[in-house]
Amino acid sequence: MAPIKLACLDLAGTTIGDVAMVERAFAEAIATQGIVPGTGAYARAMVHVHRSRGCSKIDVFRGIFPDNEAQAQAANLTFERSYEGAIERSGLEPVPGTVEVLDKLRGAGVKICLITGFSRSTLDRVLAALSWSDKIDLALCPEEAGRGRPMPDLVLSAVLRLGIEDVRQVAVAGDSESDMLCGRRAGASVVAGVLTGSHSRERLLNGGATHILDSIADFPGLVLGTDAPEPFASASSAR
């Protein structure tokens, strides 16, 4: 494995434990568009939300309202207001060990980019709540990269902006299948699925995970070579 120079880390479900907050914001946003709990339409919409975790939020709503861009935009705005309001009321809690992970990686000379499906407005609220500005090098959202996950743009944009010479020097960690697809398509040598968020071990492997970790706390041991598990020989190729 090439020496890792850049770690691209997902936010919700990977480094911050806010999966329930995200789910509630999606449910509220969908309800404002007339799709209410207890209906078949609501159940189908929430299945789509779960399958699409990690993707750009506006793209998730476009999938729910494929023939109505105005409705998708309205739902997305409600989602942002709901989630940002929840941050203001309750704050955000990092997944246990995350702060130590950031310190270990930076201490070893590894640059850190946080990648997300949130908009820039929501991402800024998250970063302000976490006070991680001195612990990361970059944070990117889909509107700044071109396309969101599962496309490779977020990781490749981080490579370009942070001056990484080779995509094989990149390690990606996330909790969704789209995170895994993004990392594999970008050419990262480590694409680690973590089990603290949305998708199962099987879904992560289906996306092409090279490693499965119980949590982000195990990530430094993998990328710094201090406690590295063997990669999965049968990991899926990028699709």
Legacy VTK file of the C-alpha trace (Angstrom):
# vtk DataFile Version 3.0
C-alpha trace
ASCII
DATASET POLYDATA
POINTS 239 float
0.000 0.000 0.000
1.273 3.472 -0.906
1.996 5.801 2.033
-1.216 7.657 2.825
-0.965 11.427 2.448
-4.671 12.331 2.439
-7.636 11.030 4.424
-11.104 11.834 3.091
-13.590 11.285 5.897
-17.369 11.320 5.742
-19.335 13.318 8.315
-22.757 11.964 9.350
-22.492 8.412 10.679
-18.705 8.273 10.327
-17.140 11.123 12.305
-20.288 12.595 13.869
-23.026 10.484 15.391
-26.090 12.269 14.054
-27.805 9.595 11.975
-31.104 9.997 13.869
-31.019 13.788 13.410
-30.550 13.353 9.667
-33.389 10.835 9.451
-35.752 13.171 11.327
-34.845 16.070 9.043
-35.582 13.941 5.970
-38.909 12.814 7.444
-39.932 16.392 8.223
-38.916 17.592 4.775
-40.887 14.859 3.030
-43.947 15.500 5.219
-44.054 19.161 4.203
-44.570 17.961 0.635
-47.625 15.902 1.559
-45.937 12.539 2.087
-46.826 11.722 5.680
-45.983 8.838 8.035
-48.267 5.833 7.824
-48.659 5.925 4.055
-47.106 3.718 1.425
-45.611 6.759 -0.268
-43.858 7.728 2.950
-42.445 4.211 3.412
-41.141 4.189 -0.162
-39.601 7.645 0.258
-37.768 6.655 3.436
-36.455 3.480 1.784
-35.051 5.718 -0.940
-33.510 7.982 1.710
-31.800 5.021 3.379
-30.494 3.592 0.110
-29.191 7.015 -0.923
-27.304 7.854 2.261
-24.084 9.694 1.527
-25.428 11.220 -1.688
-26.056 14.908 -2.239
-29.197 15.820 -0.319
-30.787 17.654 -3.236
-30.177 14.585 -5.411
-31.969 12.447 -2.805
-35.015 14.705 -3.016
-34.855 14.710 -6.813
-35.106 10.943 -6.603
-38.237 11.228 -4.446
-39.807 13.967 -6.600
-38.379 13.121 -10.040
-40.829 15.193 -12.048
-40.975 18.291 -9.856
-37.758 20.269 -9.339
-39.571 22.961 -7.353
-40.869 20.356 -4.916
-37.425 18.792 -4.568
-35.902 22.211 -3.870
-38.599 23.021 -1.306
-38.052 19.730 0.486
-34.305 20.290 0.469
-34.736 23.742 2.023
-36.920 22.263 4.765
-34.333 19.555 5.376
-31.591 22.150 5.823
-33.679 24.263 8.188
-34.699 21.232 10.227
-31.199 19.814 10.532
-29.546 23.151 11.251
-32.219 23.868 13.864
-31.478 20.538 15.528
-27.786 21.463 15.666
-28.627 24.756 17.352
-30.832 23.025 19.940
-28.753 19.923 20.659
-25.269 20.441 19.217
-23.311 17.617 17.625
-21.396 14.761 19.200
-18.382 13.230 17.454
-18.293 9.475 17.147
-16.143 8.291 20.107
-12.460 8.517 19.250
-12.889 10.883 16.298
-10.970 13.818 17.758
-8.084 11.496 18.633
-8.187 10.136 15.066
-7.861 13.634 13.603
-4.954 14.428 15.915
-3.135 11.177 15.096
-3.496 11.655 11.361
-2.387 15.288 11.410
0.490 14.362 13.727
1.649 11.796 11.162
1.580 14.348 8.351
-1.657 13.119 6.788
-3.909 15.844 5.398
-7.603 15.615 6.259
-10.594 16.512 4.128
-14.155 16.122 5.393
-16.575 15.217 2.601
-20.350 15.329 2.799
-23.644 15.370 0.964
-24.753 18.467 2.873
-24.956 21.880 1.226
-22.267 24.455 2.013
-24.676 26.288 4.333
-25.310 23.151 6.384
-21.662 22.123 6.269
-20.652 25.501 7.696
-23.129 25.034 10.572
-21.684 21.594 11.267
-18.104 22.850 11.273
-19.003 25.748 13.568
-20.679 23.369 16.022
-17.688 21.011 16.039
-14.916 23.642 16.249
-12.611 21.448 14.157
-11.068 24.214 12.056
-7.615 23.561 13.496
-7.896 19.799 13.006
-8.695 19.561 9.283
-7.233 20.923 6.065
-10.374 21.094 3.938
-14.111 20.392 3.945
-16.003 19.876 0.684
-19.643 19.612 -0.336
-21.060 18.496 -3.717
-21.688 22.010 -5.063
-17.952 22.736 -4.782
-16.793 19.532 -6.446
-19.162 19.179 -9.373
-21.047 16.035 -8.425
-21.758 14.357 -5.113
-21.198 10.743 -4.152
-21.176 8.067 -5.509
-19.266 9.974 -8.192
-15.514 10.450 -7.471
-15.533 14.254 -7.676
-15.286 15.047 -3.937
-12.198 12.910 -3.433
-10.556 14.048 -6.660
-11.238 17.700 -5.787
-9.516 17.160 -2.433
-6.531 15.596 -4.221
-6.204 18.627 -6.484
-6.766 21.285 -3.833
-4.378 19.746 -1.321
-1.622 18.961 -3.812
-1.584 15.171 -3.477
0.645 13.614 -6.131
-1.020 10.224 -6.537
-4.561 9.025 -5.866
-3.051 5.869 -4.383
-1.913 8.061 -1.490
-5.565 8.607 -0.518
-7.614 6.757 2.091
-11.385 7.156 2.299
-13.647 6.293 5.230
-17.430 6.336 5.286
-20.531 4.527 6.470
-22.474 4.236 3.205
-22.276 2.323 -0.048
-21.984 5.611 -1.936
-18.886 6.495 0.115
-17.294 3.232 -0.970
-18.168 3.737 -4.633
-16.791 7.278 -4.521
-13.489 6.131 -3.056
-13.072 3.230 -5.464
-13.923 5.339 -8.501
-11.412 7.972 -7.394
-8.638 5.351 -7.180
-8.001 5.529 -3.427
-5.881 2.646 -2.159
-7.870 2.381 1.088
-11.656 2.554 1.080
-12.757 1.737 4.614
-16.360 1.125 5.541
-17.293 1.874 9.139
-20.185 0.217 10.947
-21.347 3.196 13.026
-23.768 4.640 10.498
-26.298 3.810 7.833
-25.293 0.740 5.869
-24.503 -2.841 6.733
-21.249 -4.681 6.221
-22.763 -6.307 3.133
-23.772 -2.979 1.592
-20.313 -1.523 2.250
-18.623 -4.512 0.628
-21.030 -4.263 -2.287
-19.835 -0.699 -2.782
-16.231 -1.877 -2.961
-14.902 -1.456 0.577
-11.318 -2.647 0.892
-11.630 -2.856 4.683
-14.447 -2.933 7.240
-13.886 -1.179 10.581
-16.008 -1.159 13.716
-15.598 2.606 13.886
-13.431 5.510 12.748
-11.330 4.948 15.877
-9.694 2.018 14.052
-8.789 4.118 10.996
-5.333 5.423 12.068
-4.103 1.907 12.757
-5.087 0.963 9.229
-3.693 3.902 7.258
-0.587 4.452 9.369
0.287 0.765 9.286
0.327 0.273 13.045
-2.542 -2.192 13.226
-3.655 -2.853 9.683
-6.169 -5.628 8.940
-5.847 -7.531 5.697
-7.835 -6.057 2.792
-10.772 -7.952 1.343
-9.572 -9.844 -1.693
-13.144 -10.045 -2.973
-13.977 -6.347 -2.678
-16.125 -5.219 -5.593
-14.622 -3.210 -8.406
-15.851 0.358 -8.850
-19.039 0.459 -10.886
LINES 1 240
239 0 1 2 3 4 5 6 7 8 9 10 11 12 13 14 15 16 17 18 19 20 21 22 23 24 25 26 27 28 29 30 31 32 33 34 35 36 37 38 39 40 41 42 43 44 45 46 47 48 49 50 51 52 53 54 55 56 57 58 59 60 61 62 63 64 65 66 67 68 69 70 71 72 73 74 75 76 77 78 79 80 81 82 83 84 85 86 87 88 89 90 91 92 93 94 95 96 97 98 99 100 101 102 103 104 105 106 107 108 109 110 111 112 113 114 115 116 117 118 119 120 121 122 123 124 125 126 127 128 129 130 131 132 133 134 135 136 137 138 139 140 141 142 143 144 145 146 147 148 149 150 151 152 153 154 155 156 157 158 159 160 161 162 163 164 165 166 167 168 169 170 171 172 173 174 175 176 177 178 179 180 181 182 183 184 185 186 187 188 189 190 191 192 193 194 195 196 197 198 199 200 201 202 203 204 205 206 207 208 209 210 211 212 213 214 215 216 217 218 219 220 221 222 223 224 225 226 227 228 229 230 231 232 233 234 235 236 237 238
